[in-house]
């Protein structure tokens, strides 16, 4: 890939994680209409910022943690690409037999620090990149998204462990319907003329097929019946400095998930209930932990008491900080 002549006028940028704050989509209920929108799949994986400086590739999670060693096949695929010093924004996923991203399969990779090479054979990771923030050491964030994606498409022309996250234009509602029928998480609508701006923005909007979000784990219950280790986890969301009780989730936990959770939660046990608002249950069967772990949960709705209805535990989220976890309510953008 040759250096596009127009990039020479763009400012240089230091290729370090501190130089890049991720742009985040706003949750909405309806697909935006009108011209100028690009529609991408909402990937069921973990967000990564990929940086390459002087030929050295590093992968960074949204939490700020370095995760290069967890996905060596991604780093290896990025190393020989053109583009000089670069920064890419995307998502690491684990595909199932039908080629769909599976958060359940990704759980087998995202927490590993040992035996990574062996796990990479059993559950290979794939990175879909949907934005190019820097190329040849030049800062692209001031360019329109459509231009950034055109450069990204050229960079990631060959398929492999790193891929270009394509988009469609036109009927976003039909695209969402197809995504939901295929069992995918949803879609993200993006303004084609938008610059890359840090933080949550309405120029990017996510529309989900089902309700799901992250929760902080604040405790667990004793097991019942044939279940071992624990019964359910107590969930919370932050509102300012207050951890608000949001219910409990036990469905979705298999034997492996129970073993992993028990091993992670037992060292965090504390006598003090971490929930400072809401109505967490009391009794000897309820145990509290320091609120440092984040999990993802699918559910049908929020009750009037602020609790999740029909929750299903999906897995831990090592890429999220507890203080970033808030109740996700659909916004109503002005346009």
Rosetta silent file (secondary structure, phi, psi, omega in degrees, C-alpha in Angstrom):
SEQUENCE: XXXXXXXXXXXXXXXXXXXXXXXXXXXXXXXXXXXXXXXXXXXXXXXXXXXXXXXXXXXXXXXXXXXXXXXXXXXXXXXXXXXXXXXXXXXXXXXXXXXXXXXXXXXXXXXXXXXXXXXXXXXXXXXXXXXXXXXXXXXXXXXXXXXXXXXXXXXXXXXXXXXXXXXXXXXXXXXXXXXXXXXXXXXXXXXXXXXXXXXXXXXXXXXXXXXXXXXXXXXXXXXXXXXXXXXXXXXXXXXXXXXXXXXXXXXXXXXXXXXXXXXXXXXXXXXXXXXXXXXXXXXXXXXXXXXXXXXXXXXXXXXXXXXXXXXXXXXXXXXXXXXXXXXXXXXXXXX
SCORE:     score description
SCORE:     0.000 S_00000001
   1 L     0.000  120.316  178.491    0.000    0.000    0.000 S_00000001
   2 L   -81.005  155.196  177.964    1.509    3.310   -1.104 S_00000001
   3 L   -70.292  116.021  176.037    1.202    6.454    0.966 S_00000001
   4 L   -60.159  135.886 -174.502   -1.787    8.426   -0.398 S_00000001
   5 H   -57.950  -36.516 -175.349   -0.560   11.884   -1.374 S_00000001
   6 H   -70.161  -17.360  179.428   -3.294   13.680    0.582 S_00000001
   7 H   -70.552  -21.062 -177.354   -2.160   12.109    3.871 S_00000001
   8 H   -62.554  -21.951 -179.308    1.022   14.183    3.785 S_00000001
   9 H   -88.325   -8.157 -178.170   -0.959   17.250    4.870 S_00000001
  10 L   -83.174  152.245 -179.571   -2.414   15.546    7.949 S_00000001
  11 L   -69.075  152.073  174.069   -0.789   15.939   11.389 S_00000001
  12 E   -78.669  155.581 -179.410    1.428   13.229   12.783 S_00000001
  13 L  -136.495  143.110  177.523    0.242   11.321   15.838 S_00000001
  14 L   -76.408  126.708 -176.388    2.100    9.406   18.539 S_00000001
  15 L   -85.004   78.839  178.806    1.228    5.720   18.301 S_00000001
  16 L  -141.972  149.837 -177.038    0.467    5.078   21.977 S_00000001
  17 H   -58.109  -30.865  179.959   -2.797    4.080   23.706 S_00000001
  18 H   -66.319  -18.351 -179.098   -2.925    7.416   25.546 S_00000001
  19 H   -80.994  -12.482 -172.266   -3.227    9.170   22.174 S_00000001
  20 L  -128.842  114.847  170.821   -6.505    7.454   21.279 S_00000001
  21 L  -102.386  127.448 -172.250   -9.804    7.616   23.177 S_00000001
  22 L   -69.282  147.166  172.984  -12.368    5.327   21.589 S_00000001
  23 E   -87.610  135.103 -174.089  -15.571    6.569   19.982 S_00000001
  24 E  -121.784  142.063 -179.794  -18.646    4.838   21.440 S_00000001
  25 E   -81.458  152.408  174.948  -22.140    4.383   19.965 S_00000001
  26 E   -92.728  132.490  177.906  -25.328    5.625   21.621 S_00000001
  27 E   -72.392  127.888  176.203  -28.036    3.022   22.237 S_00000001
  28 E  -133.021  166.783 -179.270  -31.270    3.826   20.367 S_00000001
  29 L   -94.594  -28.905 -174.448  -34.478    1.917   19.646 S_00000001
  30 L  -117.424  145.200  176.220  -35.006    2.810   15.988 S_00000001
  31 L   -69.815  129.621  178.659  -32.765    2.595   12.953 S_00000001
  32 L   -65.539  147.506 -179.853  -32.012    6.114   11.659 S_00000001
  33 L  -113.819  166.785  178.815  -33.462    6.978    8.277 S_00000001
  34 L   101.876  169.120 -177.546  -32.322    9.278    5.529 S_00000001
  35 L   -74.177  161.916  172.391  -29.165    9.543    3.429 S_00000001
  36 L    93.959   -1.497 -179.409  -25.625    9.499    4.732 S_00000001
  37 E   -98.358  139.068  171.476  -25.812    6.540    7.120 S_00000001
  38 E  -108.687  139.624 -176.718  -23.570    3.467    6.951 S_00000001
  39 E  -119.387  122.490  178.980  -24.803    0.289    8.632 S_00000001
  40 E  -116.642  158.159  170.557  -22.429   -2.291   10.115 S_00000001
  41 E   -67.071  147.476  170.626  -23.034   -5.482   12.058 S_00000001
  42 L   -89.504  109.553 -173.430  -22.698   -5.185   15.814 S_00000001
  43 L   -76.339  133.815 -177.696  -19.929   -7.665   16.481 S_00000001
  44 L   -90.485   71.701 -175.971  -20.392   -9.934   19.495 S_00000001
  45 L  -147.715 -147.273  179.001  -16.804   -9.710   20.716 S_00000001
  46 E  -122.250  135.510 -178.734  -14.335   -7.496   22.544 S_00000001
  47 E   -69.572  137.916  175.901  -13.245   -4.051   21.380 S_00000001
  48 E  -136.854  144.713  168.601   -9.566   -3.641   20.559 S_00000001
  49 E  -106.474  118.169  179.862   -7.316   -0.789   19.568 S_00000001
  50 E  -101.055  125.110  179.129   -4.487   -2.123   17.389 S_00000001
  51 E  -120.985  136.227  173.437   -1.313   -0.041   17.253 S_00000001
  52 E  -130.523  118.990 -179.590    1.752   -0.673   15.125 S_00000001
  53 E  -133.487  124.816 -178.718    4.793    1.553   15.604 S_00000001
  54 L    60.025   29.913  179.943    8.202    0.772   14.179 S_00000001
  55 L    84.814   -7.943 -179.317    6.938   -2.653   13.142 S_00000001
  56 E   -92.309  124.859 -178.298    5.892   -3.553   16.710 S_00000001
  57 E  -100.950  134.312  173.529    2.210   -4.513   17.100 S_00000001
  58 E  -133.403  142.951  176.760    0.275   -4.069   20.343 S_00000001
  59 E  -114.225  134.379 -176.836   -3.393   -4.746   21.085 S_00000001
  60 E  -127.005  133.774  176.854   -5.232   -2.783   23.776 S_00000001
  61 E   -78.971  165.647  177.901   -8.633   -3.472   25.344 S_00000001
  62 L   -60.939  -28.970  178.714  -11.189   -0.788   26.019 S_00000001
  63 L   -71.171  -11.965 -175.759  -10.277   -1.055   29.712 S_00000001
  64 L    97.371   -2.324  179.935   -6.720    0.020   28.873 S_00000001
  65 L   -77.968  142.481  174.834   -5.273   -3.458   29.418 S_00000001
  66 E   -79.506  124.956 -175.632   -2.656   -4.779   27.003 S_00000001
  67 L  -124.353   19.903 -178.547   -4.051   -7.953   25.389 S_00000001
  68 H   -56.166  -44.175 -175.750   -1.463   -8.648   22.675 S_00000001
  69 H   -70.205  -17.384  179.720   -0.417  -11.949   24.249 S_00000001
  70 H   -80.631  -24.039 -178.040   -4.012  -13.194   24.370 S_00000001
  71 L  -130.701   65.925 -176.194   -4.471  -12.950   20.603 S_00000001
  72 H   -63.069  -29.604 -179.844   -1.072  -13.700   19.046 S_00000001
  73 H   -67.948  -29.965  177.409   -2.617  -14.659   15.697 S_00000001
  74 H   -70.806  -47.199  179.250   -4.109  -11.153   15.400 S_00000001
  75 H   -60.954  -41.035 -179.351   -0.806   -9.444   16.175 S_00000001
  76 H   -65.255  -36.516 -179.894    1.014  -11.730   13.730 S_00000001
  77 H   -72.633  -28.686  179.639   -1.466  -10.939   10.942 S_00000001
  78 H   -78.714  -27.116 -173.157   -1.131   -7.187   11.500 S_00000001
  79 H   -57.954  -46.227 -175.009    2.668   -7.167   11.490 S_00000001
  80 L   -86.662    0.411 -178.691    3.294   -7.590    7.710 S_00000001
  81 L   -64.930  157.308  171.892    0.539   -5.265    6.489 S_00000001
  82 L   -73.544 -170.705  174.863    1.358   -2.076    4.629 S_00000001
  83 L    99.351   -3.017  178.220    0.471    1.320    5.997 S_00000001
  84 L    60.319 -145.124  177.036    3.530    2.048    8.119 S_00000001
  85 L   -70.459  126.544 -172.605    2.762    3.167   11.661 S_00000001
  86 E  -143.108  165.091  174.817   -0.976    2.713   12.103 S_00000001
  87 E  -138.965  124.476 -178.860   -3.907    2.591   14.521 S_00000001
  88 E  -123.221  144.442  179.254   -7.012    0.483   13.867 S_00000001
  89 E  -114.687  129.166 -179.254  -10.274    0.246   15.799 S_00000001
  90 E  -170.590 -156.521 -173.219  -12.263   -2.972   15.745 S_00000001
  91 E  -139.549  136.152  173.446  -13.463   -6.087   17.486 S_00000001
  92 E   -93.439  129.975 -179.077  -11.987   -9.506   18.213 S_00000001
  93 E  -131.172  164.787  169.491  -14.503  -12.328   17.791 S_00000001
  94 L  -119.954  120.418 -175.224  -14.603  -16.118   17.800 S_00000001
  95 E   -86.757  143.366  176.234  -16.675  -17.499   14.932 S_00000001
  96 L   -87.245 -173.490 -176.275  -18.905  -20.543   15.279 S_00000001
  97 L   -63.494  -23.898  179.361  -19.348  -23.311   12.695 S_00000001
  98 L   -91.477    3.251  179.726  -21.837  -21.137   10.791 S_00000001
  99 L    82.288   13.754  178.389  -19.418  -18.205   10.647 S_00000001
 100 L   -97.324  144.822  176.811  -21.300  -16.148   13.230 S_00000001
 101 E   -65.266  134.006 -178.120  -19.525  -14.415   16.127 S_00000001
 102 L  -123.892  111.246  178.333  -20.025  -16.366   19.359 S_00000001
 103 H   -65.100  -32.047  177.741  -19.394  -14.618   22.669 S_00000001
 104 H   -61.888  -45.193  178.141  -19.597  -18.014   24.368 S_00000001
 105 H   -65.960  -37.788 -178.651  -16.693  -19.334   22.276 S_00000001
 106 H   -64.437  -26.229  177.393  -14.707  -16.150   22.824 S_00000001
 107 H   -56.399  -28.817 -178.938  -14.913  -16.754   26.585 S_00000001
 108 H   -74.108  -10.409 -179.794  -12.427  -19.591   26.049 S_00000001
 109 H  -113.322  -38.616 -164.234   -9.867  -17.066   24.796 S_00000001
 110 H   -70.259  -16.873 -179.908  -10.441  -13.680   26.395 S_00000001
 111 L  -108.494   -0.947 -175.313   -9.345  -14.618   29.931 S_00000001
 112 L   -74.586  139.038  170.133   -6.438  -16.909   29.072 S_00000001
 113 L  -124.157  -12.199  176.015   -2.883  -16.054   30.056 S_00000001
 114 L  -125.528  160.461  179.316   -1.457  -19.588   29.667 S_00000001
 115 L    53.451   34.446 -177.805   -1.720  -22.220   26.936 S_00000001
 116 H   -67.469  -40.657 -178.304   -2.751  -19.484   24.512 S_00000001
 117 H   -61.665  -41.307  178.839   -1.109  -21.135   21.502 S_00000001
 118 H   -67.139  -41.619  179.276   -3.031  -24.358   22.079 S_00000001
 119 H   -65.199  -32.740 -179.665   -6.293  -22.468   22.603 S_00000001
 120 H   -65.443  -25.620  176.348   -5.697  -20.508   19.386 S_00000001
 121 H   -76.332  -43.200 -178.793   -5.828  -23.785   17.463 S_00000001
 122 H   -73.172  -41.436 -178.049   -9.083  -24.912   19.103 S_00000001
 123 L  -131.488   81.664 -179.715  -10.748  -21.491   19.103 S_00000001
 124 L   -66.381  143.426  177.830   -9.069  -19.182   16.571 S_00000001
 125 L   -97.506  147.060  176.220   -9.698  -15.467   16.990 S_00000001
 126 E  -128.791  136.958  177.815  -10.597  -13.135   14.143 S_00000001
 127 E  -108.146  124.200  172.601  -10.407   -9.339   14.245 S_00000001
 128 E  -103.399  115.305 -179.481  -12.883   -7.269   12.255 S_00000001
 129 E  -100.536  131.505 -177.996  -11.639   -3.693   11.966 S_00000001
 130 E  -117.388    2.927  177.846  -14.149   -0.979   11.136 S_00000001
 131 E  -153.108  146.421  178.681  -12.080    2.183   11.489 S_00000001
 132 E  -118.064  110.690 -175.059   -8.616    3.446   10.625 S_00000001
 133 E   -93.043  -24.347  178.201   -7.431    6.140   13.047 S_00000001
 134 E  -152.369  145.783  179.927   -3.876    6.500   11.807 S_00000001
 135 E  -148.782  134.744 -176.554   -1.936    5.439    8.723 S_00000001
 136 L    52.360   34.234  178.132    1.715    6.056    7.881 S_00000001
 137 L    75.408    4.811 -178.470    1.923    7.852   11.220 S_00000001
 138 E  -100.824  142.369 -177.697   -0.693   10.416   10.159 S_00000001
 139 E   -81.290  115.762 -177.666   -3.823   11.175   12.202 S_00000001
 140 L   -96.890   -0.429 -171.293   -6.950   10.297   10.190 S_00000001
 141 L   -64.545  -18.951  177.481   -9.535   11.105   12.849 S_00000001
 142 L   -84.316   -8.371  178.586  -10.417   14.422   11.240 S_00000001
 143 L   -81.466  156.587  173.811  -11.387   12.743    7.958 S_00000001
 144 L   -62.538  149.190  179.836  -14.962   11.605    7.231 S_00000001
 145 H   -54.825  -42.570 -178.241  -15.692    8.006    8.196 S_00000001
 146 H   -58.284  -37.949  178.274  -16.353    7.048    4.561 S_00000001
 147 H   -70.905  -40.698  179.192  -12.828    8.171    3.635 S_00000001
 148 H   -63.590  -40.029 -179.641  -11.267    6.367    6.599 S_00000001
 149 H   -70.251  -32.054  176.479  -13.078    3.164    5.678 S_00000001
 150 H   -63.271  -41.490  176.625  -11.959    3.413    2.054 S_00000001
 151 H   -66.607  -39.453  179.759   -8.344    3.490    3.235 S_00000001
 152 H   -65.247  -41.076  179.114   -9.031    0.629    5.639 S_00000001
 153 H   -59.891  -41.963  178.476  -10.584   -1.502    2.891 S_00000001
 154 H   -65.449  -38.692 -179.127   -7.457   -1.097    0.767 S_00000001
 155 H   -66.281  -41.071 -174.796   -5.234   -1.983    3.730 S_00000001
 156 L  -105.255   44.770 -176.180   -7.189   -5.144    4.633 S_00000001
 157 L   -67.126  -34.550 -176.902   -7.826   -6.388    1.112 S_00000001
 158 L   -91.626  131.949  178.825   -6.700   -9.971    1.820 S_00000001
 159 L   -71.810  159.897 -179.769   -8.876  -12.118    4.131 S_00000001
 160 L   164.581 -147.071 -179.889   -7.355  -13.852    7.136 S_00000001
 161 L   -70.721  -21.675  173.587   -7.165  -13.387   10.899 S_00000001
 162 E  -117.853  132.132 -172.903   -7.696   -9.646   10.388 S_00000001
 163 E  -136.273  156.496  176.097  -10.582   -8.560    8.180 S_00000001
 164 E   -81.020  127.561  176.552  -12.333   -5.455    6.943 S_00000001
 165 L   -84.546  102.330 -175.828  -15.721   -4.885    8.606 S_00000001
 166 L   -74.619  172.243 -179.618  -17.896   -4.027    5.636 S_00000001
 167 L  -142.580  168.631  172.898  -21.087   -1.968    5.728 S_00000001
 168 E  -122.586  159.502  174.860  -24.246   -1.400    3.737 S_00000001
 169 E  -123.148  154.047  177.453  -25.992    1.817    2.764 S_00000001
 170 L   109.634 -114.012 -171.954  -29.679    2.442    2.251 S_00000001
 171 L   -85.019   89.598  179.877  -32.303    0.396    4.099 S_00000001
 172 H   -67.939  -31.828  179.668  -30.938    0.045    7.620 S_00000001
 173 H   -64.324  -41.250  177.625  -34.217   -1.389    8.925 S_00000001
 174 H   -66.396  -36.425  178.319  -34.008   -4.310    6.486 S_00000001
 175 H   -64.979  -42.890  177.495  -30.368   -4.836    7.467 S_00000001
 176 H   -62.852  -43.563 -179.860  -31.333   -4.969   11.157 S_00000001
 177 H   -60.105  -42.848  179.070  -34.147   -7.412   10.410 S_00000001
 178 H   -65.728  -40.099  179.447  -31.753   -9.703    8.542 S_00000001
 179 H   -63.485  -43.015 -179.546  -29.190   -9.498   11.359 S_00000001
 180 H   -66.596  -40.910  178.845  -31.783  -10.402   13.984 S_00000001
 181 H   -65.487  -27.013  178.636  -33.134  -13.317   11.919 S_00000001
 182 L   -84.174    0.634  178.935  -29.559  -14.604   11.595 S_00000001
 183 L    79.820   22.225 -179.477  -29.201  -14.631   15.379 S_00000001
 184 L   -91.852  170.377 -171.731  -26.749  -11.724   15.490 S_00000001
 185 L   -74.457  -33.091 -177.351  -26.523   -9.053   18.191 S_00000001
 186 E   155.075 -157.878  179.360  -27.702   -6.067   16.155 S_00000001
 187 E  -135.294  161.218  173.363  -26.344   -3.265   13.975 S_00000001
 188 E  -121.996  125.120  177.126  -24.445   -0.013   14.389 S_00000001
 189 E   -98.044  132.545 -177.045  -25.449    2.978   12.279 S_00000001
 190 E  -132.924  139.160  174.884  -22.713    5.522   11.558 S_00000001
 191 E   -69.976  125.833 -179.511  -22.708    8.859    9.779 S_00000001
 192 L   -66.512  -21.347 -178.759  -20.514    8.550    6.715 S_00000001
 193 L   -98.519    7.875 -173.781  -19.402   12.168    7.078 S_00000001
 194 L   -80.377  138.298  168.414  -18.543   11.916   10.794 S_00000001
 195 L   -74.803  166.479  177.737  -15.117   12.609   12.209 S_00000001
 196 L   -89.130  111.849 -175.403  -13.761   10.225   14.859 S_00000001
 197 L  -118.017  138.956 -177.785  -14.646   11.811   18.209 S_00000001
 198 L   -68.303  146.628  174.755  -13.817   10.463   21.653 S_00000001
 199 E    88.302 -174.539 -176.791  -16.599    9.210   23.911 S_00000001
 200 E   -79.418  128.092 -173.297  -20.241    8.341   23.341 S_00000001
 201 E  -135.588  149.252  177.399  -21.679   10.077   20.276 S_00000001
 202 E   -82.191   -8.192  172.559  -24.959   10.116   18.370 S_00000001
 203 E   -67.820  -19.914  171.379  -23.040   10.000   15.079 S_00000001
 204 E  -117.271  128.558 -178.541  -22.699    6.305   15.979 S_00000001
 205 E  -133.338  130.200  179.239  -25.911    4.546   17.076 S_00000001
 206 E  -105.356  137.206  178.302  -26.352    0.926   18.135 S_00000001
 207 E  -125.450  119.949 -173.933  -29.621   -0.944   17.746 S_00000001
 208 E   -99.821  148.119  176.004  -29.826   -4.332   19.456 S_00000001
 209 L   -74.168  -36.476  176.622  -31.916   -7.345   18.537 S_00000001
 210 L  -134.513  160.536  178.232  -32.331   -8.246   22.225 S_00000001
 211 E   -75.662  128.248  174.793  -31.621   -6.384   25.452 S_00000001
 212 E  -159.483  145.577  178.227  -28.168   -7.115   26.824 S_00000001
 213 E  -163.138  176.211  178.572  -25.569   -5.107   28.674 S_00000001
 214 E   -86.356  149.618  174.383  -22.751   -5.304   31.182 S_00000001
 215 E  -136.523  151.877  173.355  -23.299   -5.543   34.947 S_00000001
 216 E   -86.549  135.332  176.558  -20.986   -5.404   37.941 S_00000001
 217 E   -86.981  121.087 -179.069  -20.972   -8.573   40.048 S_00000001
 218 E  -112.657   -1.792  179.682  -21.522   -7.673   43.702 S_00000001
 219 E   174.247 -174.761  179.229  -22.195  -11.088   45.199 S_00000001
 220 E  -153.686  165.193 -179.833  -23.502  -14.608   44.709 S_00000001
 221 E  -111.146  160.697  174.759  -25.958  -17.071   46.208 S_00000001
 222 L   -66.431  151.257  177.746  -25.531  -20.583   47.547 S_00000001
 223 L   -72.097  156.636  176.055  -26.237  -23.393   45.060 S_00000001
 224 L  -129.542  153.024  177.329  -29.511  -25.293   45.124 S_00000001
 225 L    63.268 -131.249 -177.000  -30.446  -28.768   43.979 S_00000001
 226 L   -86.828   -6.455 -178.768  -27.854  -30.435   41.779 S_00000001
 227 L   -71.830  140.662  178.459  -25.969  -27.211   41.009 S_00000001
 228 L  -109.689  168.661  173.869  -22.484  -26.915   42.528 S_00000001
 229 L    75.184  -69.218 -179.440  -20.251  -23.969   43.428 S_00000001
 230 L  -156.744  164.320 -177.539  -22.861  -21.187   43.398 S_00000001
 231 L   -96.260  -51.060 -178.324  -26.444  -20.507   42.403 S_00000001
 232 L  -154.099  164.884  176.486  -26.567  -17.044   40.854 S_00000001
 233 E  -109.272  141.186  176.112  -24.625  -13.792   40.783 S_00000001
 234 E   -84.328  134.822 -171.450  -25.956  -10.507   42.157 S_00000001
 235 E  -112.007  149.941  176.548  -25.861   -7.721   39.583 S_00000001
 236 E  -151.039  162.839  174.421  -25.430   -3.975   39.825 S_00000001
 237 E  -133.015  150.968  179.242  -24.879   -0.820   37.793 S_00000001
 238 E   -87.908  139.328  169.332  -23.229    2.415   38.814 S_00000001
 239 E  -128.594   96.976 -169.796  -25.118    5.673   39.140 S_00000001
 240 L    67.361 -125.777  178.198  -22.430    8.167   40.050 S_00000001
 241 L   -92.779   -2.754 -176.882  -20.617    6.656   43.034 S_00000001
 242 E   -92.182  132.226  172.463  -23.550    4.438   44.019 S_00000001
 243 E   -92.623  114.050 -172.514  -23.686    0.771   43.017 S_00000001
 244 E   -97.498  129.066 -179.503  -27.386    0.124   42.388 S_00000001
 245 E   -67.946  134.586 -175.625  -28.790   -3.384   42.814 S_00000001
 246 E  -127.292    9.108  178.454  -30.242   -4.754   39.556 S_00000001
 247 E   113.401 -166.992 -179.092  -31.167   -8.355   40.357 S_00000001
 248 E  -135.131  153.550  179.570  -29.503  -11.732   40.019 S_00000001
 249 E  -131.812  124.447  176.096  -28.623  -14.061   37.137 S_00000001
 250 L  -124.222  -30.535  177.577  -28.222  -17.820   37.379 S_00000001
 251 L   -64.902  142.256  179.583  -29.538  -19.059   34.045 S_00000001
 252 L    99.381  -11.735 -179.656  -26.828  -19.539   31.417 S_00000001
 253 L   -87.058  114.710  174.362  -24.178  -20.793   33.826 S_00000001
 254 L   -94.275 -177.046 -176.109  -22.805  -24.180   32.793 S_00000001
 255 H   -60.096  -44.981 -179.884  -20.348  -26.312   34.777 S_00000001
 256 H   -63.935  -41.098  178.965  -17.271  -24.630   33.284 S_00000001
 257 H   -65.243  -38.841  177.401  -18.765  -21.198   33.879 S_00000001
 258 H   -64.061  -43.553  179.634  -19.613  -22.072   37.475 S_00000001
 259 H   -62.255  -44.158 -179.136  -16.088  -23.328   38.137 S_00000001
 260 H   -64.860  -46.158 -178.912  -14.530  -20.191   36.648 S_00000001
 261 H   -62.439  -45.191 -179.315  -16.841  -17.832   38.512 S_00000001
 262 H   -59.923  -42.480  179.808  -16.367  -19.582   41.840 S_00000001
 263 H   -64.699  -34.314 -179.380  -12.587  -19.434   41.473 S_00000001
 264 H   -80.166  -33.106 -172.922  -12.738  -15.712   40.652 S_00000001
 265 H   -85.133  -36.777 -174.595  -15.318  -14.734   43.287 S_00000001
 266 H   -55.832  -43.765  178.812  -14.181  -16.592   46.408 S_00000001
 267 L   -67.435  -13.750 -177.472  -11.005  -14.478   46.920 S_00000001
 268 L   -95.725    1.091 -174.833  -13.137  -11.327   46.595 S_00000001
 269 E   -60.688  138.470  178.835  -15.570  -12.245   49.394 S_00000001
 270 E  -142.599  156.515  177.965  -16.319   -9.505   51.912 S_00000001
 271 L   -75.655  -23.139 -172.694  -18.746   -9.056   54.803 S_00000001
 272 L   -90.101  128.805  175.339  -19.925   -5.710   53.478 S_00000001
 273 L   -69.633  126.171 -176.300  -22.680   -5.537   50.868 S_00000001
 274 L   -79.011  -13.060 -177.051  -21.349   -3.363   48.003 S_00000001
 275 L   -81.337  120.859 -178.072  -24.797   -2.212   46.869 S_00000001
 276 L  -102.536   -5.399  174.843  -25.571    1.228   48.273 S_00000001
 277 E  -141.899  158.077 -176.145  -28.913    1.665   46.509 S_00000001
 278 L    92.735 -168.986 -176.231  -31.761   -0.638   45.656 S_00000001
 279 L  -129.192   73.985  176.664  -32.980   -3.613   47.673 S_00000001
 280 L   -66.313  145.076 -179.470  -30.475   -6.484   47.633 S_00000001
 281 L   -69.456  158.336  179.350  -31.750   -9.610   49.412 S_00000001
 282 L  -122.370  160.670  177.598  -30.432  -10.560   52.832 S_00000001
 283 L   135.639  164.059 -175.689  -29.808  -13.879   54.520 S_00000001
 284 L   -65.816  -17.955 -179.133  -27.097  -16.491   55.077 S_00000001
 285 L   -83.895   -3.967 -179.986  -27.431  -17.829   51.517 S_00000001
 286 E  -107.027  132.315 -177.231  -26.263  -14.501   50.053 S_00000001
 287 E  -125.600  142.831 -175.660  -22.547  -13.658   49.904 S_00000001
 288 E  -109.406  150.820  179.422  -20.941  -10.351   48.938 S_00000001
 289 E  -133.819  159.659  172.741  -17.794   -9.633   46.978 S_00000001
 290 E   -64.847  133.446 -173.106  -15.732   -6.593   46.148 S_00000001
 291 E   -79.726   75.559 -178.094  -17.249   -5.146   42.934 S_00000001
 292 E  -117.641  -11.306 -179.564  -14.330   -5.615   40.570 S_00000001
 293 E  -103.021  143.098  178.850  -15.694   -8.138   38.039 S_00000001
 294 E  -118.885  137.502  176.728  -17.957   -7.267   35.112 S_00000001
 295 E  -128.069  166.142  175.731  -20.216   -9.716   33.280 S_00000001
 296 E  -110.894  139.205 -175.462  -22.600   -9.518   30.338 S_00000001
 297 E  -135.063  136.969  171.395  -26.252  -10.484   30.718 S_00000001
 298 E   -98.775  141.662 -177.788  -29.134  -10.880   28.263 S_00000001
 299 E  -153.107  166.891 -175.428  -32.609  -10.067   29.605 S_00000001
 300 L   -87.145  -38.004 -178.578  -36.169   -9.375   28.470 S_00000001
 301 E  -170.768  169.294  170.272  -36.825   -6.007   30.124 S_00000001
 302 E   -92.196  136.726  174.506  -36.311   -3.718   33.106 S_00000001
 303 L   -81.818  169.961  178.381  -38.990   -3.876   35.802 S_00000001
 304 L   -65.950  -19.197  177.949  -40.465   -0.751   37.390 S_00000001
 305 L   -87.763    1.719  179.482  -38.255   -1.505   40.425 S_00000001
 306 L    81.916   25.197  178.570  -35.116   -1.299   38.296 S_00000001
 307 L  -109.805  153.634  177.733  -34.459   -5.053   38.181 S_00000001
 308 E   -82.657  140.049  177.870  -33.728   -7.209   35.141 S_00000001
 309 E  -104.219  137.919  179.181  -36.402   -9.686   34.102 S_00000001
 310 L    52.879   53.345 -178.439  -35.500  -13.167   32.761 S_00000001
 311 L   -74.929  145.229  175.101  -31.724  -12.605   32.917 S_00000001
 312 E  -128.968  120.219  179.932  -29.313  -15.009   31.223 S_00000001
 313 E   -71.077  130.391 -178.581  -25.636  -14.885   32.167 S_00000001
 314 E  -107.579  -29.465  179.359  -23.393  -14.731   29.077 S_00000001
 315 E   151.164  169.932  178.418  -19.884  -14.424   30.506 S_00000001
 316 E   -78.289  152.422  178.333  -17.271  -12.222   32.140 S_00000001
 317 L  -121.481   92.239  178.464  -16.050   -9.017   30.476 S_00000001
 318 L   -71.683  -13.199 -177.348  -12.378   -8.473   31.256 S_00000001
 319 L   -90.564    6.482 -178.475  -12.379   -5.553   28.810 S_00000001
 320 L  -118.920  140.825  172.761  -14.728   -3.411   30.932 S_00000001
 321 L   -89.924  139.001 -179.083  -14.030   -1.318   34.017 S_00000001
 322 H   -54.933  -40.098 -176.502  -16.717   -1.565   36.738 S_00000001
 323 H   -69.208  -12.156  176.909  -17.099    2.215   37.005 S_00000001
 324 H   -86.993   -5.610 -173.367  -17.998    2.369   33.309 S_00000001
 325 L   -89.785  113.691  179.595  -21.044    0.132   33.820 S_00000001
 326 L  -131.048  165.614  174.436  -24.309    2.079   33.858 S_00000001
 327 L   -64.136  126.372  178.483  -27.924    1.349   32.973 S_00000001
 328 L   -92.539  111.877  176.608  -28.236    1.472   29.194 S_00000001
 329 L  -114.963  136.246  178.949  -31.405    3.268   28.195 S_00000001
 330 L   -59.802  132.627  177.130  -32.222    4.016   24.554 S_00000001
 331 E   -89.836  164.884  175.331  -31.673    7.669   23.719 S_00000001
 332 L  -120.748   86.880 -179.154  -33.815    9.754   21.374 S_00000001
 333 L   -61.805  155.072 -178.009  -31.397   11.728   19.190 S_00000001
 334 L   -68.065  -30.752 -178.195  -32.654   14.935   17.646 S_00000001
 335 L  -147.951    0.000    0.000  -31.975   13.760   14.089 S_00000001
